[in-house]
Amino acid sequence: MINYWSLKTEDERKAIIAKSIATRRANKKKREDVEHQVKAKSLELRYNIKQLSEQLEQARKAIRFGEIAKQLDTKSLMREEDIIKHAMSFEKAIGIYFLIENNKIVYVGQSVNVFSRVTQHWDKKFDSYAWIPCEKNMLDKLESLYIYFLSPPLNGECADGRKFAPLRLEQLIA
């Protein structure tokens, strides 16, 4: 049997070894790249599966919600997205509030925390309330304007018979 390796010169053997090492490194790099791509694709697929599972669960909830709503025979149930879309944070509960009795505004007030303030009116008779948001620096002006315009019976009166408001009418006009 002929030993071809022994027939090669020292430089040829070194070239063959260098080529072999380069080929092994290139193959190893290709394998690592493929493994990296497989891992990345696997992570992406896991993420997509998780997202789809969550969407499926939401769809199941929506279907069940709809079935229950039909049984209750009501159209007034709102979806979570709609409730959240119309929500206001407590930080924005600054405004003018109106206490209402028998569909008539009986009191006008202002607060930087409307919800808390309305609950403090245990001494006034009202069956509902409404409020409008307002910038803090406009509270006195807007409350005064509504008091003068609506003249609600439960707001206090001044000695001259006009309704008490934070600002006099002349101050609002000026």
Protein Blocks (a to p, Z undefined) as FASTA:
>chain_A
ZZfklmpcfklmmmmmmmmmmmmmmmmmmmmmmmmmmmmmmmmmmmmmmmmmmmmmmmmm
mmmmmmmmmmnopakbccfklmmmmpccfklmgccddddeehiafbdcddfblklmmmmm
mmbccfbdcdddddfklmmmmmmmmmmmnopakbccdfkopacdfbdfklmmZZ
